[in-house]
């Protein structure tokens, strides 16, 4: 293949103003903003659903299970189209018209954040459920014996310890979320992949454009990995070995 490499094209003026490199940096900013808001939604909703799946209330467990199975098993791309194209038609007409009249890019950004947040929350919910169930049952029983209400048991005892245990898989979910923001370009969000597609269409330098976009993703994810690893080491539960420890440890 005869391809003419031209890295200087990234410093050339883009049609919309600025340089091509600035266009990619703008896409990176949208990627970061989308990931942050989606992660906040995913963590909050995932925690609520994860707790619901570990309660002794049967209907709460059923609702939590249905939530997880529905969102986790429908492809993300399909959910993105549903949030953007179908959801405004399902809500009341006045609300649907208001959603359609939201000016760009916010009319695209909001559905993308909601889609990524709810989709990731189903995966976070499974991590939270597994973290709570990995704790020794004596913690819940001791807290109940002290007179704590069920929500106080979760808030003060179970969740703080469970989150310290599940930080590594939560780090993986955050990395997946950052990469999944690329799906938002299918509905028109000018995030990093969308910016890269636009730059390569105007500059005709495909490899240079996507090489820089790949580098941006790599650097962003490495920063997240470094930050989460620092948090994991700082909050690690001393001596915790998971539920298997109660089986393999043997007598003292």
C-alpha positions in Angstrom: 0.0 0.0 0.0 1.4 3.4 -1.0 0.5 5.8 1.8 2.0 9.3 2.3 2.6 9.9 6.0 2.1 13.5 7.1 2.1 14.2 10.8 2.2 18.0 10.3 -1.4 17.8 9.0 -2.5 17.8 12.7 -1.2 21.4 13.0 -3.0 22.6 9.9 -6.1 24.7 10.1 -9.4 22.8 10.4 -12.5 24.0 8.4 -14.4 24.9 11.6 -11.5 26.9 13.0 -8.4 25.9 15.0 -6.2 23.1 14.1 -7.0 19.4 13.5 -5.1 18.6 16.8 -7.4 21.1 18.6 -10.4 19.3 17.2 -9.1 16.0 18.6 -8.5 17.6 22.0 -12.0 19.0 21.9 -13.3 15.5 21.3 -11.2 14.3 24.2 -12.8 16.8 26.5 -16.3 15.6 25.5 -15.2 12.0 26.1 -14.0 12.9 29.6 -17.1 14.8 30.4 -19.4 12.0 29.2 -17.4 9.4 31.1 -17.5 11.4 34.4 -21.2 12.1 34.4 -22.0 8.6 33.2 -19.8 7.1 36.0 -21.5 9.2 38.6 -24.9 7.9 37.4 -23.7 4.3 37.1 -22.1 4.3 40.6 -25.2 5.7 42.3 -27.8 3.6 40.5 -25.6 0.5 40.6 -25.2 0.8 44.3 -29.0 1.1 44.9 -29.7 -1.9 42.6 -26.9 -3.9 44.1 -28.2 -3.3 47.6 -31.7 -4.2 46.5 -30.5 -7.6 45.2 -29.1 -8.4 48.7 -32.0 -7.4 50.8 -34.5 -9.8 52.4 -37.4 -8.2 50.6 -38.4 -10.5 47.8 -40.0 -7.9 45.4 -36.9 -5.7 45.7 -34.6 -8.5 44.8 -36.9 -9.3 41.8 -36.9 -5.7 40.6 -33.1 -5.5 41.0 -32.6 -8.8 39.1 -34.9 -7.7 36.2 -33.1 -4.4 36.0 -29.7 -6.0 35.7 -30.7 -8.7 33.3 -32.5 -6.3 31.0 -29.8 -3.7 30.7 -26.8 -6.0 30.8 -28.0 -8.3 28.1 -29.1 -5.7 25.5 -26.3 -4.5 23.3 -25.0 -1.0 24.1 -25.5 0.3 20.6 -29.1 -0.8 20.6 -29.7 1.0 23.9 -28.0 4.1 22.5 -30.4 4.2 19.6 -33.4 3.6 21.9 -32.5 6.4 24.2 -32.0 8.9 21.4 -34.6 7.9 18.8 -37.3 6.0 20.7 -37.4 7.4 24.3 -38.8 10.9 23.2 -41.7 9.0 21.5 -42.6 7.0 24.6 -42.8 9.8 27.1 -45.8 12.2 27.2 -46.0 14.4 24.1 -45.1 17.7 25.9 -42.0 16.2 27.4 -41.0 14.4 24.2 -41.3 17.7 22.3 -39.2 19.4 24.9 -36.5 16.7 24.6 -36.4 17.1 20.8 -36.0 20.8 21.1 -32.9 20.7 23.3 -30.2 22.4 21.1 -27.1 20.5 20.1 -24.8 19.2 21.4 -26.8 18.9 24.6 -29.7 17.1 22.9 -27.1 14.4 22.0 -25.0 14.6 25.1 -27.8 14.0 27.6 -29.1 10.7 26.0 -25.5 9.5 25.7 -24.9 10.1 29.4 -28.1 8.4 30.4 -27.5 5.4 28.1 -24.0 4.8 29.3 -24.8 5.5 32.9 -27.7 3.1 33.1 -26.0 0.4 31.0 -22.9 0.6 33.3 -25.0 0.7 36.4 -26.3 -2.8 35.7 -22.7 -4.1 35.7 -21.8 -2.1 38.8 -24.8 -3.5 40.6 -23.4 -7.0 40.1 -20.1 -5.9 41.5 -21.8 -4.4 44.6 -23.9 -7.5 45.1 -20.9 -9.7 44.9 -19.0 -7.5 47.3 -21.7 -7.5 49.9 -22.2 -11.2 49.6 -18.5 -11.8 50.0 -18.5 -10.3 53.5 -18.7 -12.6 56.4 -22.4 -13.0 57.5 -21.4 -12.2 61.1 -21.0 -8.5 60.2 -24.7 -8.1 59.3 -25.8 -10.2 62.3 -23.6 -8.2 64.7 -24.8 -4.9 63.4 -28.4 -6.0 63.7 -27.8 -7.3 67.2 -26.5 -3.8 68.1 -29.9 -2.4 67.1 -29.0 -0.8 63.8 -31.8 -0.5 61.3 -31.4 -2.3 57.9 -30.4 0.9 56.0 -27.9 1.7 58.8 -26.4 -1.7 58.5 -25.7 -1.1 54.8 -24.6 2.5 55.1 -22.3 2.1 58.1 -21.1 -1.5 57.9 -21.6 -3.4 54.7 -21.1 -0.8 51.9 -17.9 0.8 53.2 -16.2 -2.6 53.4 -17.8 -4.0 50.2 -16.5 -1.0 48.2 -13.0 -1.5 49.5 -13.2 -5.1 48.3 -14.6 -4.5 44.9 -12.4 -1.5 43.9 -10.4 -3.6 41.4 -13.4 -4.7 39.3 -14.9 -1.2 39.6 -11.7 0.1 38.1 -12.2 -2.2 35.1 -15.8 -1.0 34.7 -14.6 2.6 34.7 -12.1 1.8 32.0 -14.8 0.0 30.0 -17.0 3.0 30.4 -14.4 5.4 29.0 -14.0 3.2 25.9 -17.7 2.7 25.5 -18.1 6.5 25.1 -17.0 5.9 21.6 -20.4 4.4 20.8 -21.9 7.9 21.3 -20.5 9.1 18.0 -23.2 6.9 16.3 -25.9 9.5 17.4 -23.7 12.5 16.5 -21.8 13.3 19.7 -18.5 14.9 18.8 -16.4 12.9 21.3 -12.9 11.5 20.5 -13.9 9.0 17.9 -16.4 11.4 16.3 -13.7 14.0 16.2 -11.2 11.6 14.7 -13.7 10.6 12.0 -14.3 14.2 11.2 -10.6 15.0 11.0 -9.7 12.1 8.8 -12.5 12.9 6.4 -11.2 16.5 5.9 -7.5 15.8 6.0 -7.5 12.3 4.3 -4.7 11.3 6.8 -6.4 8.3 8.4 -3.5 6.6 10.2 -2.1 9.8 11.8 -5.5 10.8 13.0 -6.5 7.6 14.6 -3.0 7.0 16.0 -3.3 10.3 17.9 -6.8 9.3 19.1 -5.5 5.9 20.2 -2.7 7.7 22.1 -5.3 9.9 23.9 -7.3 6.9 24.9 -4.2 5.1 26.2 -3.0 8.1 28.2 -6.4 8.7 29.7 -6.8 5.0 30.7 -3.3 4.9 32.1 -4.1 7.9 34.3 -7.3 6.2 35.5 -5.4 2.9 36.2 -2.7 4.8 38.2 -5.2 6.8 40.2 -7.4 3.8 41.0 -4.4 1.6 42.0 -3.4 4.3 44.4 -6.9 4.4 45.9 -6.9 0.5 46.1 -3.7 0.4 48.0 -4.8 3.1 50.4 -8.2 1.6 51.1 -7.2 -2.1 51.0 -8.8 -4.2 53.8 -5.9 -5.5 55.9 -5.9 -9.3 55.9 -9.1 -9.7 53.8 -8.9 -12.7 51.6 -12.5 -13.1 50.5 -15.0 -15.8 51.4 -12.6 -18.5 50.5 -10.5 -17.6 53.5 -13.1 -19.1 55.8 -12.8 -22.4 54.0 -9.1 -22.7 53.5 -7.6 -21.0 56.5 -8.2 -23.9 58.9 -8.1 -23.8 62.7 -5.9 -21.1 64.4 
